[in-house]
């Protein structure tokens, strides 16, 4: 603007005064010079201003052309930091079941084969159950019998009361009858005395006649009759002797064979029993043995209750004069014996629960060896059987000779049968006469008896009076009848327990799989006999497969029970399965110096089969839901830990340096304890940057708030 004013003044000056001769030229010249000076100063000022503006614009242009460094950043995220330890090992089965029978029996059917998959509760073996069904039927019949007796006693209590009343009535009627008999005996006594005296006289005369006839028959019998009889008797005696010898030989042979076979059978049974006893002792008490011991305790307790009832009843009857003292003593002895049996049963139950001792196992083993030695001795006794058979042959030959002698003697006896018959008839007449005389004398001797009958009739009257009193005293037995009902109830309970035990034994003829898995081994076939404890099948439970890993002695201290493990079995599946350290075996292998870890895989899938190779990652330390950055972002110098931050969310930012506190570091990540927050952008790598340096962000990562 000053420049334009200067030019205007010059033009104006040129227009108004161009010649030197005009008036006021001098003043015009002075003014012109002054204006020139002022204009020069203004022009210089303007030029300076333009130069400064140009410098500023040049500086701005230079600043626009300045090079800005590009950096990589990562956002601080909320995540997990896990420190892991790589291990290797193999898959193993945690449950390997040896399936056996709880009872002895014959295998009727095996429903699976080796390699078959089974499920828990599946029927896989059946035993012949005919004997067990018979036992159940017998126990059921016993229960029904006990129940019937209880019902009978319960129903018979009114009848018992009525029976006591009937006894009283019968005793009254008996008293009347005995009184009538006593009166009749008093009237009959004189007549019987007279008849007895006459009968004796007649019988004595008949005996004299019969004796005379017998003596005559003996005199007429030839001497050869006696010889023939002697020969027959001798032959008969010889036959009896040979018969006895033959019977004895047969009996001896039979007994010898039975004894030998029984001895062998007992020895074999002893061997089996001792082996079974040894197996039972080594296996320990089973649930059914404890149940049987408990059932025995319950049964003896019921018997003790019954014995107590009988004792109280006997004492009651004795105290009331209706029973003898011996009944009380017998009942007391029975009660004491039953009480000792109960103590023994309770002690047996305690011993069954405690199981066998080492000494018991040794004794059972010694019992097996002793039973086997007895079996060898019993089998050696078979040599006795041929000797006994030879004795039978000799006895048969002797009997044949004796029978021939008897036939010869009987042929000579046939000629004198008539004479012998006469003698026998005469002797029989004598015997009959003597019998008649004895009867007559008995009748005479019964005269005092007749008088005694009168006295007995009187005593019968007195007894009838006592029976009537006793019948009336039996009314006190009604409480005892009620006690019998309680004892019958205890018997019903005992029978019910026996039926339950028999039903358990019958149920044990069906064997079910206790686990779901695969049949590994099959140790029995249809028709074979099995005993309790004998392994029938071996089943591997696949749902209990675990990972057994090896870890060095330097790293075992890093592992703790409960640590999470990611397991991979390449031969089975590419998928990883999560498990945890359930056990650390604190014993190292002496050669490899490796420790074993047991890793449980919860709900292990079916494809995890025992024996497969596997790898695992043990999470030894972990922090969850914490600020996390990459390890490349951390700078450590002079004992300080820092990071470079690109604040904001723009593409450019000025670098800030922050001091941080770090924690667990694993897998190229580190935990930030303090100094940063989720979402902060940290510069990764090792760029040479100073705080305040302008940088360009290459890529802004998405902020992860939680993981």
C-alpha positions as CSV (number, residue, x, y, z in Angstrom):
1,X,0.0,0.0,0.0
2,X,2.9,2.4,0.7
3,X,4.4,1.6,-2.7
4,X,1.2,2.5,-4.5
5,X,1.0,5.8,-2.6
6,X,4.6,6.6,-3.6
7,X,3.9,6.1,-7.3
8,X,0.8,8.2,-7.2
9,X,2.7,11.1,-5.7
10,X,5.3,10.9,-8.4
11,X,2.7,10.9,-11.2
12,X,1.0,13.8,-9.6
13,X,4.3,15.5,-9.2
14,X,5.2,14.9,-12.9
15,X,1.8,16.2,-14.0
16,X,1.8,19.4,-11.9
17,X,5.3,20.5,-12.3
18,X,7.6,19.3,-15.0
19,X,9.8,22.3,-15.5
20,X,12.3,23.7,-13.2
21,X,11.0,27.1,-13.6
22,X,7.7,26.5,-12.0
23,X,7.1,28.2,-8.6
24,X,7.5,26.0,-5.4
25,X,9.8,23.5,-7.2
26,X,12.2,23.7,-4.3
27,X,9.6,22.7,-1.8
28,X,8.4,20.0,-4.1
29,X,11.9,18.6,-4.3
30,X,12.3,18.6,-0.5
31,X,9.0,16.8,-0.1
32,X,9.9,14.4,-2.9
33,X,13.2,13.5,-1.2
34,X,11.5,13.0,2.1
35,X,8.9,10.8,0.5
36,X,11.6,8.8,-1.2
37,X,13.3,8.2,2.1
38,X,10.1,7.2,3.8
39,X,9.1,4.9,0.9
40,X,12.5,3.2,0.9
41,X,12.1,2.4,4.6
42,X,8.6,1.1,4.0
43,X,9.6,-1.0,1.1
44,X,12.4,-2.6,3.1
45,X,9.9,-3.4,5.9
46,X,7.6,-5.1,3.5
47,X,10.4,-7.1,2.0
48,X,11.5,-8.2,5.4
49,X,8.0,-9.3,6.2
50,X,7.8,-11.3,2.9
51,X,11.2,-12.9,3.6
52,X,10.0,-14.0,7.1
53,X,6.8,-15.3,5.6
54,X,8.7,-17.2,2.9
55,X,11.0,-18.7,5.6
56,X,7.9,-19.8,7.5
57,X,6.4,-21.3,4.4
58,X,9.7,-23.0,3.5
59,X,9.9,-24.4,7.1
60,X,6.4,-25.7,6.8
61,X,7.1,-27.3,3.5
62,X,10.3,-28.8,4.9
63,X,8.3,-30.1,7.8
64,X,5.8,-31.7,5.5
65,X,8.5,-33.5,3.7
66,X,10.0,-35.0,7.1
67,X,10.3,-38.9,7.2
68,X,8.0,-40.5,9.9
69,X,9.0,-44.1,11.1
70,X,6.4,-46.9,10.8
71,X,6.0,-49.2,13.8
72,X,4.2,-52.4,14.7
73,X,1.9,-52.3,17.7
74,X,-0.1,-54.8,19.6
75,X,-3.1,-54.0,21.9
76,X,-3.0,-55.0,25.5
77,X,-5.6,-57.7,25.8
78,X,-7.3,-59.6,28.7
79,X,-6.3,-63.2,28.3
80,X,-4.6,-66.2,29.9
81,X,-0.9,-66.9,30.4
82,X,-0.1,-70.6,30.7
83,X,3.3,-72.2,31.4
84,X,3.4,-75.8,30.0
85,X,5.6,-78.9,30.2
86,X,5.7,-81.4,27.4
87,X,5.5,-85.1,28.4
88,X,5.1,-88.5,26.7
89,X,3.8,-91.8,27.7
90,X,1.1,-94.4,27.0
91,X,-2.6,-95.0,27.7
92,X,-3.5,-97.6,30.3
93,X,-6.6,-99.0,31.7
94,X,-7.5,-97.9,35.2
95,X,-9.9,-100.7,35.9
96,X,-9.0,-104.3,34.9
97,X,-11.8,-106.6,36.3
98,X,-11.2,-110.4,36.9
99,X,-14.8,-111.7,36.9
100,X,-15.4,-114.7,39.0
101,X,-18.4,-116.7,40.4
102,X,-19.5,-116.2,44.0
103,X,-20.7,-119.8,44.2
104,X,-19.5,-123.3,43.0
105,X,-21.3,-124.7,40.0
106,X,-21.2,-125.9,36.4
107,X,-21.1,-123.3,33.6
108,X,-24.2,-123.5,31.6
109,X,-23.6,-120.8,29.0
110,X,-21.0,-118.2,28.2
111,X,-22.6,-115.4,26.2
112,X,-19.5,-113.5,25.1
113,X,-16.2,-114.2,23.5
114,X,-12.8,-112.5,23.6
115,X,-12.9,-109.0,22.1
116,X,-16.7,-108.6,22.7
117,X,-17.8,-105.3,23.9
118,X,-20.0,-105.5,27.0
119,X,-22.0,-102.9,28.9
120,X,-22.4,-102.6,32.6
121,X,-25.2,-104.9,33.9
122,X,-25.1,-107.2,30.8
123,X,-25.7,-110.9,31.4
124,X,-22.5,-112.7,30.3
125,X,-22.3,-116.1,32.1
126,X,-25.0,-118.4,33.5
127,X,-24.5,-121.4,35.9
128,X,-26.6,-124.5,36.4
129,X,-29.2,-123.4,38.9
130,X,-31.1,-126.6,39.6
131,X,-29.6,-127.1,43.1
132,X,-30.1,-123.4,44.0
133,X,-33.7,-123.5,42.9
134,X,-34.3,-126.6,45.0
135,X,-32.7,-124.7,48.0
136,X,-35.0,-121.8,47.4
137,X,-38.0,-124.1,47.2
138,X,-36.9,-125.8,50.4
139,X,-36.4,-122.5,52.2
140,X,-39.8,-121.3,50.9
141,X,-41.4,-124.5,52.1
142,X,-39.7,-124.0,55.5
143,X,-41.0,-120.4,55.7
144,X,-44.5,-121.6,54.8
145,X,-44.2,-124.3,57.4
146,X,-43.1,-121.7,60.0
147,X,-45.9,-119.4,59.0
148,X,-48.4,-122.2,59.1
149,X,-47.3,-123.1,62.6
150,X,-47.6,-119.5,63.7
151,X,-51.0,-119.3,62.1
152,X,-51.9,-122.6,63.8
153,X,-50.7,-121.3,67.2
154,X,-52.5,-118.0,66.7
155,X,-55.6,-119.8,65.7
156,X,-55.2,-122.5,68.3
157,X,-55.0,-120.2,71.3
158,X,-58.8,-120.2,71.7
159,X,-58.7,-123.9,71.1
160,X,-56.1,-124.3,73.8
161,X,-58.3,-122.4,76.3
162,X,-61.2,-124.6,75.2
163,X,-59.0,-127.7,75.5
164,X,-58.1,-126.9,79.1
165,X,-61.8,-126.5,79.9
166,X,-62.4,-129.8,78.1
167,X,-59.7,-131.5,80.1
168,X,-61.4,-130.3,83.3
169,X,-64.7,-131.8,82.1
170,X,-62.9,-135.1,81.0
171,X,-61.2,-135.3,84.4
172,X,-64.6,-134.9,86.1
173,X,-66.0,-137.7,83.9
174,X,-63.0,-139.9,84.6
175,X,-63.5,-139.4,88.3
176,X,-67.1,-140.7,88.0
177,X,-65.9,-143.7,85.9
178,X,-63.2,-144.6,88.4
179,X,-65.6,-144.5,91.3
180,X,-67.9,-146.9,89.4
181,X,-65.1,-149.3,88.7
182,X,-64.1,-149.3,92.4
183,X,-67.7,-150.3,93.3
184,X,-67.6,-153.1,90.7
185,X,-64.3,-154.5,91.9
186,X,-65.6,-154.7,95.4
187,X,-68.5,-157.0,94.1
188,X,-66.3,-159.2,91.9
189,X,-63.5,-160.2,94.4
190,X,-65.1,-163.3,96.1
191,X,-66.2,-165.0,92.9
192,X,-62.7,-164.8,91.3
193,X,-61.0,-166.3,94.4
194,X,-63.2,-169.5,94.1
195,X,-62.6,-170.0,90.4
196,X,-58.8,-169.6,90.8
197,X,-58.6,-172.5,93.3
198,X,-60.5,-175.0,91.0
199,X,-58.4,-174.2,87.9
200,X,-55.1,-175.1,89.7
201,X,-56.3,-178.6,90.6
202,X,-57.5,-179.4,87.1
203,X,-54.3,-178.1,85.5
204,X,-52.1,-180.3,87.8
205,X,-53.9,-183.5,86.8
206,X,-53.5,-182.7,83.1
207,X,-49.8,-182.1,83.5
208,X,-49.2,-185.5,85.1
209,X,-51.0,-187.3,82.2
210,X,-48.9,-185.4,79.6
211,X,-45.6,-186.2,81.3
212,X,-46.4,-189.9,81.2
213,X,-47.1,-189.8,77.5
214,X,-43.9,-187.8,76.8
215,X,-41.7,-190.3,78.8
216,X,-43.2,-193.2,76.8
217,X,-42.5,-191.5,73.4
218,X,-38.9,-190.9,74.4
219,X,-38.3,-194.6,75.4
220,X,-39.6,-195.9,72.1
221,X,-37.5,-193.5,69.9
222,X,-34.5,-195.4,68.4
223,X,-30.9,-194.3,69.0
224,X,-30.5,-193.5,65.3
225,X,-32.9,-190.6,65.8
226,X,-30.5,-189.0,68.1
227,X,-27.6,-189.6,65.7
228,X,-29.5,-188.2,62.7
229,X,-30.5,-185.1,64.7
230,X,-26.9,-184.7,65.7
231,X,-25.7,-185.0,62.1
232,X,-28.4,-182.5,60.9
233,X,-27.5,-180.1,63.7
234,X,-23.8,-180.4,62.9
235,X,-24.4,-179.8,59.2
236,X,-26.7,-176.8,60.0
237,X,-24.2,-175.4,62.4
238,X,-21.5,-175.8,59.7
239,X,-23.8,-174.0,57.1
240,X,-24.5,-171.2,59.6
241,X,-20.8,-170.9,60.2
242,X,-20.0,-170.8,56.5
243,X,-22.9,-168.3,55.9
244,X,-21.5,-166.1,58.6
245,X,-18.0,-166.4,57.1
246,X,-19.4,-165.6,53.6
247,X,-21.4,-162.7,54.9
248,X,-18.4,-161.5,56.9
249,X,-16.2,-161.8,53.8
250,X,-18.8,-159.9,51.6
251,X,-19.3,-157.3,54.3
252,X,-15.5,-156.9,54.7
253,X,-15.0,-156.7,50.9
254,X,-17.8,-154.1,50.6
255,X,-16.6,-152.2,53.6
256,X,-13.0,-152.3,52.3
257,X,-14.1,-151.0,48.9
258,X,-16.4,-148.4,50.5
259,X,-13.7,-147.4,53.0
260,X,-11.1,-147.1,50.2
261,X,-13.4,-145.2,47.9
262,X,-14.8,-143.1,50.7
263,X,-11.2,-142.4,51.9
264,X,-10.2,-141.3,48.4
265,X,-13.4,-139.2,48.1
266,X,-12.8,-137.7,51.5
267,X,-9.2,-137.0,50.7
268,X,-10.2,-135.5,47.3
269,X,-12.9,-133.5,49.0
270,X,-10.3,-132.5,51.7
271,X,-7.9,-131.3,49.0
272,X,-10.7,-129.3,47.3
273,X,-12.0,-128.0,50.6
274,X,-8.5,-127.0,51.8
275,X,-7.8,-125.3,48.4
276,X,-11.2,-123.5,48.6
277,X,-10.4,-122.6,52.2
278,X,-7.0,-121.3,51.2
279,X,-8.6,-119.3,48.3
280,X,-11.3,-118.0,50.7
281,X,-8.6,-117.0,53.2
282,X,-6.5,-115.3,50.6
283,X,-9.4,-113.5,49.0
284,X,-10.9,-112.5,52.4
285,X,-14.5,-112.5,53.5
286,X,-17.1,-112.0,50.9
287,X,-20.3,-110.1,51.3
288,X,-22.4,-113.3,51.3
289,X,-20.1,-114.9,54.0
290,X,-20.6,-111.9,56.2
291,X,-24.3,-112.2,55.4
292,X,-24.3,-115.9,56.3
293,X,-22.4,-115.2,59.5
294,X,-24.9,-112.5,60.3
295,X,-27.8,-114.8,59.5
296,X,-26.2,-117.4,61.8
297,X,-26.1,-114.8,64.6
298,X,-29.7,-113.9,63.9
299,X,-30.8,-117.6,63.9
300,X,-29.0,-118.4,67.1
301,X,-30.4,-115.2,68.7
302,X,-33.9,-116.5,67.7
303,X,-33.1,-119.9,69.2
304,X,-31.9,-118.1,72.4
305,X,-35.2,-116.3,72.6
306,X,-37.0,-119.7,72.2
307,X,-34.7,-121.3,74.9
308,X,-35.4,-118.3,77.2
309,X,-39.2,-118.8,76.7
310,X,-38.9,-122.6,77.4
311,X,-36.9,-121.8,80.6
312,X,-39.4,-119.3,81.8
313,X,-42.2,-121.7,81.1
314,X,-40.4,-124.6,82.9
315,X,-39.8,-122.3,85.9
316,X,-43.4,-121.2,85.9
317,X,-44.7,-124.8,85.9
318,X,-42.3,-125.8,88.6
319,X,-43.1,-122.9,90.8
320,X,-46.8,-123.8,90.4
321,X,-46.3,-127.5,91.1
322,X,-47.2,-128.5,87.5
323,X,-43.7,-129.5,86.3
324,X,-40.6,-131.3,87.6
325,X,-37.4,-129.7,88.7
326,X,-35.5,-131.7,86.0
327,X,-37.4,-129.8,83.3
328,X,-36.2,-126.5,84.7
329,X,-32.6,-127.9,84.8
330,X,-32.9,-129.1,81.2
331,X,-34.3,-125.8,80.0
332,X,-31.5,-123.9,81.9
333,X,-28.8,-126.1,80.2
334,X,-30.4,-125.6,76.8
335,X,-30.5,-121.8,77.4
336,X,-26.8,-121.7,78.5
337,X,-25.7,-123.8,75.5
338,X,-27.6,-121.6,73.1
339,X,-26.1,-118.5,74.8
340,X,-22.6,-119.9,74.2
341,X,-23.6,-120.6,70.6
342,X,-24.7,-117.0,70.2
343,X,-21.3,-115.8,71.6
344,X,-19.5,-118.2,69.2
345,X,-21.6,-117.0,66.2
346,X,-20.9,-113.3,67.1
347,X,-17.2,-114.1,67.5
348,X,-17.3,-115.9,64.1
349,X,-19.0,-112.8,62.5
350,X,-16.3,-110.6,64.0
351,X,-13.6,-112.9,62.6
352,X,-15.2,-113.0,59.2
353,X,-15.3,-109.2,59.0
354,X,-11.7,-108.9,60.1
355,X,-10.4,-111.3,57.5
356,X,-7.6,-113.9,57.6
357,X,-4.2,-113.4,59.3
358,X,-0.8,-114.4,57.9
359,X,-0.8,-117.4,60.2
360,X,-4.2,-118.5,59.0
361,X,-2.9,-118.3,55.4
362,X,0.1,-120.4,56.3
363,X,-2.1,-122.9,58.1
364,X,-4.4,-123.1,55.1
365,X,-1.4,-123.8,52.8
366,X,-0.2,-126.5,55.2
367,X,-3.8,-127.9,55.2
368,X,-3.6,-128.2,51.4
369,X,-0.3,-130.1,51.5
370,X,-1.6,-132.4,54.3
371,X,-4.8,-133.1,52.3
372,X,-2.8,-134.0,49.2
373,X,-0.6,-136.4,51.2
374,X,-3.8,-138.0,52.6
375,X,-5.1,-138.4,49.1
376,X,-1.9,-140.3,48.0
377,X,-2.3,-142.6,51.1
378,X,-6.0,-143.3,50.4
379,X,-5.2,-144.2,46.7
380,X,-2.5,-146.6,47.9
381,X,-5.2,-148.5,49.9
382,X,-6.8,-149.8,46.7
383,X,-4.5,-152.9,47.0
384,X,-6.7,-154.1,49.9
385,X,-9.7,-154.7,47.6
386,X,-8.4,-157.9,45.7
387,X,-7.4,-159.5,49.1
388,X,-11.0,-159.1,50.3
389,X,-12.4,-160.5,47.1
390,X,-10.3,-163.7,47.4
391,X,-11.7,-164.2,50.9
392,X,-15.3,-164.2,49.4
393,X,-14.2,-167.0,46.9
394,X,-12.9,-169.2,49.7
395,X,-16.1,-168.7,51.8
396,X,-18.3,-169.7,48.8
397,X,-16.3,-172.9,48.4
398,X,-16.7,-173.7,52.1
399,X,-20.4,-173.1,52.0
400,X,-20.9,-175.4,49.0
401,X,-19.3,-178.3,51.0
402,X,-21.4,-177.6,54.1
403,X,-24.6,-177.6,52.0
404,X,-23.7,-181.0,50.5
405,X,-23.2,-182.4,54.1
406,X,-26.6,-181.0,55.1
407,X,-28.4,-182.7,52.2
408,X,-26.7,-186.1,53.3
409,X,-27.8,-185.6,56.9
410,X,-31.4,-184.7,55.9
411,X,-31.7,-187.8,53.8
412,X,-30.9,-190.0,56.9
413,X,-33.3,-187.9,59.0
414,X,-36.3,-188.6,56.7
415,X,-36.6,-192.3,58.0
416,X,-37.3,-191.3,61.6
417,X,-39.7,-188.4,61.0
418,X,-42.6,-190.4,62.4
419,X,-40.9,-191.2,65.7
420,X,-39.7,-187.7,66.1
421,X,-43.2,-186.4,65.3
422,X,-44.6,-188.5,68.2
423,X,-42.0,-187.2,70.6
424,X,-42.7,-183.6,69.5
425,X,-46.5,-184.1,69.9
426,X,-46.0,-185.5,73.4
427,X,-43.6,-182.7,74.3
428,X,-46.0,-180.1,73.0
429,X,-48.8,-181.7,75.1
430,X,-46.5,-181.4,78.2
431,X,-45.7,-177.8,77.3
432,X,-49.4,-177.1,76.9
433,X,-50.3,-178.7,80.2
434,X,-47.5,-176.8,81.9
435,X,-48.9,-173.6,80.3
436,X,-52.3,-174.4,81.6
437,X,-51.0,-175.1,85.0
438,X,-49.0,-171.8,84.9
439,X,-52.1,-170.0,83.8
440,X,-54.1,-171.6,86.6
441,X,-51.4,-170.7,89.1
442,X,-51.4,-167.2,87.7
443,X,-55.1,-167.0,88.1
444,X,-54.7,-168.2,91.7
445,X,-51.9,-165.8,92.2
446,X,-54.2,-163.1,90.9
447,X,-56.4,-163.5,93.9
448,X,-54.2,-161.0,95.8
449,X,-54.1,-159.1,92.5
450,X,-57.8,-159.0,92.5
451,X,-57.7,-157.6,96.0
452,X,-55.0,-155.3,94.6
453,X,-57.3,-154.3,91.8
454,X,-59.8,-153.2,94.3
455,X,-57.1,-151.1,96.0
456,X,-55.9,-149.9,92.6
457,X,-59.4,-148.9,91.7
458,X,-59.4,-146.9,94.9
459,X,-56.1,-145.3,93.9
460,X,-57.5,-144.6,90.5
461,X,-60.3,-142.7,92.1
462,X,-57.7,-140.7,94.1
463,X,-55.7,-140.2,90.8
464,X,-58.8,-139.0,89.1
465,X,-59.2,-136.5,91.8
466,X,-55.6,-135.3,91.4
467,X,-56.0,-135.1,87.6
468,X,-59.1,-133.0,88.1
469,X,-57.0,-130.7,90.3
470,X,-54.2,-130.7,87.7
471,X,-56.6,-130.0,84.9
472,X,-57.9,-127.0,86.8
473,X,-54.3,-125.9,87.4
474,X,-53.6,-126.1,83.6
475,X,-55.4,-122.8,83.3
476,X,-52.1,-121.3,84.2
477,X,-50.6,-122.6,80.8
478,X,-52.5,-120.0,78.8
479,X,-49.7,-117.4,79.2
480,X,-47.2,-120.0,78.0
481,X,-49.3,-120.6,74.9
482,X,-49.0,-117.0,74.1
483,X,-45.2,-117.2,74.5
484,X,-45.2,-120.1,72.0
485,X,-46.8,-117.7,69.5
486,X,-43.9,-115.2,70.0
487,X,-41.4,-118.1,69.5
488,X,-43.2,-119.1,66.3
489,X,-42.9,-115.5,65.1
490,X,-39.1,-115.6,65.7
491,X,-39.0,-118.9,63.7
492,X,-40.8,-117.2,60.8
493,X,-38.3,-114.4,60.8
494,X,-35.4,-117.0,60.8
495,X,-37.0,-118.9,57.9
496,X,-37.5,-115.7,56.0
497,X,-33.8,-114.9,56.4
498,X,-32.9,-118.4,55.1
499,X,-35.1,-117.9,52.1
500,X,-33.5,-114.6,51.4
501,X,-30.0,-116.2,51.6
502,X,-31.2,-119.0,49.2
503,X,-32.5,-116.5,46.8
504,X,-29.2,-114.6,46.8
505,X,-27.4,-117.8,46.0
506,X,-29.8,-118.5,43.2
507,X,-29.3,-114.9,41.8
508,X,-25.5,-115.6,41.9
509,X,-26.0,-118.2,39.1
510,X,-26.4,-115.3,36.8
511,X,-23.2,-113.3,36.4
512,X,-23.4,-109.8,35.0
513,X,-20.7,-107.4,33.8
514,X,-19.8,-104.9,36.6
515,X,-18.4,-102.4,34.0
516,X,-18.7,-101.4,30.4
517,X,-15.7,-102.5,28.4
518,X,-14.1,-105.2,26.3
519,X,-13.6,-108.9,27.1
520,X,-9.8,-109.3,27.3
521,X,-9.5,-113.0,28.3
522,X,-11.9,-115.9,28.5
523,X,-10.8,-118.6,31.0
524,X,-13.8,-121.0,31.0
525,X,-16.1,-122.8,28.7
526,X,-19.6,-124.3,28.8
527,X,-19.8,-127.4,31.0
528,X,-16.8,-126.6,33.1
529,X,-17.1,-126.5,36.9
530,X,-16.1,-123.3,38.7
531,X,-15.5,-122.5,42.3
532,X,-15.8,-119.2,44.2
533,X,-12.8,-117.0,43.4
534,X,-11.9,-118.8,40.1
535,X,-11.5,-116.2,37.3
536,X,-14.0,-116.7,34.5
537,X,-13.5,-113.6,32.4
538,X,-11.1,-110.6,32.3
539,X,-12.8,-107.3,31.3
540,X,-11.0,-104.1,30.6
541,X,-13.1,-101.0,31.4
542,X,-12.5,-98.5,28.6
543,X,-14.1,-95.6,30.4
544,X,-11.4,-95.7,33.0
545,X,-8.4,-95.3,30.6
546,X,-5.8,-92.9,31.9
547,X,-2.5,-91.4,30.5
548,X,0.7,-92.5,32.3
549,X,3.4,-89.9,31.4
550,X,7.1,-89.8,32.0
551,X,8.8,-86.7,33.4
552,X,12.4,-86.1,34.2
553,X,13.7,-85.6,37.7
554,X,14.6,-82.0,36.9
555,X,11.0,-81.1,35.9
556,X,9.0,-83.3,38.3
557,X,9.1,-80.5,41.0
558,X,7.2,-78.3,38.6
559,X,4.2,-80.6,38.5
560,X,1.5,-80.7,41.1
561,X,-1.5,-82.9,41.6
562,X,-4.6,-81.3,39.9
563,X,-2.6,-79.6,37.1
564,X,-4.5,-79.5,33.8
565,X,-3.0,-81.7,31.0
566,X,-4.0,-81.6,27.3
567,X,-3.5,-85.2,26.0
568,X,-3.1,-86.2,22.3
569,X,-3.0,-89.8,21.1
570,X,-1.8,-89.7,17.4
571,X,-2.6,-93.3,16.7
572,X,-6.2,-93.0,18.0
573,X,-7.3,-89.4,17.2
574,X,-5.9,-86.0,16.2
575,X,-8.2,-84.4,18.8
576,X,-6.8,-83.4,22.1
577,X,-8.5,-84.4,25.4
578,X,-8.3,-82.5,28.6
579,X,-7.3,-84.3,31.8
580,X,-5.6,-83.5,35.1
581,X,-2.7,-84.9,37.1
582,X,-4.4,-87.3,39.6
583,X,-1.2,-88.9,41.0
584,X,2.6,-88.4,41.0
585,X,4.4,-91.7,41.6
586,X,7.3,-90.6,44.0
587,X,9.6,-93.3,42.9
588,X,12.0,-92.8,39.9
589,X,13.1,-95.5,37.4
590,X,16.6,-96.5,38.5
591,X,17.9,-96.5,34.9
592,X,16.1,-93.6,33.1
593,X,15.7,-91.5,36.3
594,X,12.1,-90.7,35.0
595,X,9.1,-90.2,37.3
596,X,5.6,-91.3,36.4
597,X,2.6,-89.1,36.3
598,X,-1.0,-90.5,36.3
599,X,-3.3,-88.2,34.2
600,X,-7.0,-88.9,34.5
601,X,-9.1,-88.1,31.4
602,X,-12.6,-87.3,32.5
603,X,-15.3,-89.1,30.5
604,X,-12.6,-90.8,28.4
605,X,-14.0,-91.5,24.9
606,X,-14.2,-95.1,23.6
607,X,-11.5,-94.6,21.0
608,X,-8.9,-94.2,23.8
609,X,-7.6,-97.8,24.0
610,X,-5.0,-99.0,26.5
611,X,-1.5,-99.4,25.1
612,X,-1.6,-96.5,22.7
613,X,1.3,-93.9,22.7
614,X,0.3,-90.4,23.8
615,X,1.7,-86.9,24.3
616,X,0.7,-84.3,26.9
617,X,1.1,-80.6,27.7
618,X,1.0,-80.1,31.5
619,X,-0.1,-76.6,32.5
620,X,2.3,-76.1,35.4
621,X,1.3,-72.5,36.1
622,X,-1.5,-70.2,34.7
623,X,-3.0,-66.8,35.3
624,X,-6.5,-66.2,33.9
625,X,-8.3,-63.0,32.8
626,X,-5.3,-60.7,33.2
627,X,-3.7,-58.0,30.9
628,X,-1.3,-59.7,28.5
629,X,1.2,-58.4,25.9
630,X,3.7,-60.0,23.6
631,X,7.2,-60.6,25.0
632,X,8.7,-58.4,22.1
633,X,7.1,-55.3,23.6
634,X,9.1,-55.6,26.9
635,X,12.3,-53.6,27.4
636,X,14.6,-54.3,30.4
637,X,17.5,-52.0,31.1
638,X,19.2,-50.8,34.3
639,X,16.9,-52.9,36.5
640,X,13.8,-51.3,35.0
641,X,11.1,-52.8,32.8
642,X,9.5,-50.5,30.3
643,X,7.3,-50.4,27.2
644,X,6.8,-47.9,24.4
645,X,3.2,-46.9,23.9
646,X,1.5,-45.3,20.9
647,X,-1.4,-43.6,22.7
648,X,-4.8,-43.0,21.1
649,X,-6.3,-44.8,18.1
650,X,-5.0,-42.6,15.2
651,X,-2.6,-43.8,12.5
652,X,0.1,-41.5,13.9
653,X,1.1,-40.9,17.5
654,X,3.9,-39.6,19.6
655,X,5.8,-42.3,21.5
656,X,5.4,-42.6,25.3
657,X,7.6,-44.5,27.6
658,X,6.0,-46.3,30.5
659,X,7.5,-48.3,33.4
660,X,5.6,-51.6,34.0
661,X,5.5,-54.5,36.5
662,X,5.4,-58.0,34.8
663,X,4.4,-61.4,36.0
664,X,4.2,-64.9,34.5
665,X,5.8,-65.2,31.0
666,X,5.1,-68.1,28.7
667,X,4.5,-68.9,25.0
668,X,5.8,-65.4,23.9
669,X,3.4,-63.6,26.1
670,X,3.8,-61.9,29.4
671,X,1.4,-60.8,32.1
672,X,1.2,-57.1,33.0
673,X,0.6,-56.6,36.7
674,X,0.6,-52.8,36.6
675,X,1.5,-49.9,34.2
676,X,-0.9,-50.7,31.3
677,X,-4.6,-51.2,30.8
678,X,-6.6,-53.3,28.3
679,X,-6.6,-51.6,25.0
680,X,-3.3,-49.7,25.3
681,X,-1.2,-50.0,22.1
682,X,2.4,-51.1,22.8
683,X,5.1,-51.0,20.2
684,X,6.6,-54.4,19.5
685,X,10.1,-55.2,18.3
686,X,13.2,-53.1,19.1
687,X,12.9,-49.8,17.2
688,X,15.3,-47.0,18.2
689,X,12.7,-44.5,19.4
690,X,12.7,-41.8,22.0
691,X,9.7,-40.5,24.0
692,X,7.9,-37.8,21.9
693,X,9.0,-39.3,18.5
694,X,6.2,-39.2,16.0
695,X,5.4,-42.6,14.5
696,X,3.0,-44.2,12.1
697,X,1.1,-47.3,13.3
698,X,1.4,-50.1,10.7
699,X,-1.6,-52.0,11.9
700,X,-4.0,-51.4,14.7
701,X,-5.1,-54.7,16.3
702,X,-8.6,-55.4,17.6
703,X,-8.8,-55.0,21.3
704,X,-9.7,-58.2,23.1
705,X,-11.4,-57.4,26.4
706,X,-11.8,-61.0,27.7
707,X,-10.7,-64.5,26.7
